[in-house]
Amino acid sequence: MSADSLRRRGPLVAVVGAALALGVTACGSVAGVHEAPSQVTTVAPLGGLKAQEITARVLAEAESAAVAPPGQAAVIRRRALTGPALAVAEAAARLGPNPGSPGAPIRKSEPPKVLAVSRGTGWPRVILARTTGADGATRLNLLSSPDARTAFRLAFAATMHPGATVPAIDPLPQGSPLVLDGAGLTVAPDALVRELAAGLAYPRPAATPHVLTTDPFSVAVRANAAAQAKAFGGLATLTRSHQPQAGASVALALHGGGAVVFALLQRTDSITLKPGGRSLTPNAQFQHLVGKRTLTRSAELKTYETVVLTLPPEGKASVVAVDEVLFSAKGA
């Protein structure tokens, strides 16, 4: 959905055995057993071909959920997705198929292109990949694995704005560091996401000294809120907030400084009708979720917003990709 449309255990046994042998030896050494090597932090833990294989498998499985029967689709989603991507996919499933294209087959797309793999042998690990669909839309996909026992799953996916780009990333063999604390950046990733969220509020947006809000998504969000409030006139009032979801952001360093930041926001639209006996007729998606055709007092809509920002070494960050899906509605 575009912004404008506001969508491995054999080896472990050997390791454990060696650890036990060391544990019962009071002193001296054990033949063939050496100290564990230091964690490698200067190369990627996966080669490009392996990362490509993992990415193609995960994305193909995630896409297959779109055409599977509901019961099977839910199982596939939980196997192929995690975190924000899973929350968004399940919300979309509750809304049902898009009107006019029920059960539409998945269109053939180009193979994914792996752009980056996180550096070092520690955990978590991520893979950043780009995909281009048959319709020409480009998506950024972030796969993640939290530990050695958990396979990679899709954690974020968002559609890029037309003409948007991601700056150069370190070569695949070298890997790209995960940004954990914001050191070396003009602003920490979590603070950056909070700033964006506050800058998109309605009717009182906050200043955004580190984020440009001239991208298609930001412009559309603000324009839509203003137009909707104007259309309500004296009938109702509208407030809109955007809340970063705790623990739902990942940042990967760019070559030469800066970072690409993935995050999940929750937008809440609150509508309060004024006294006067009149009512509002919500759209089809709202009616599907709330089971009401008319509202006489209030309405609340919650929408997931998956956003990707690029933060340069100097200057302001900008939103380069976004997807959104309505996931909750209530009204009276």
Secondary structure by P-SEA (a helix, b strand, c coil): cccccccccaaaaaaaaaaaaaaacccccccccccccccccccccccaaaaaaaaaaaaaaaaaaacccaaaaaaaaaaccccaaaaaaaaaaaacccccccccccccccccccccccccccccbbbbbbbbccccbbbbbbbbbccccccccccbbbbbcccccccccccccbbbbbbcccccccccaaaaaaaaaaaacccccccccccccccaaaaaaaaaaaaaaaaacccbbbbbbbbbccccbbbbbcccbbbbbbbbbbbbbbbbbccccbbbbbcaaaaaaccccccccbbbbbbbbbbbbbbccccbbbbccbbbbbcccccc
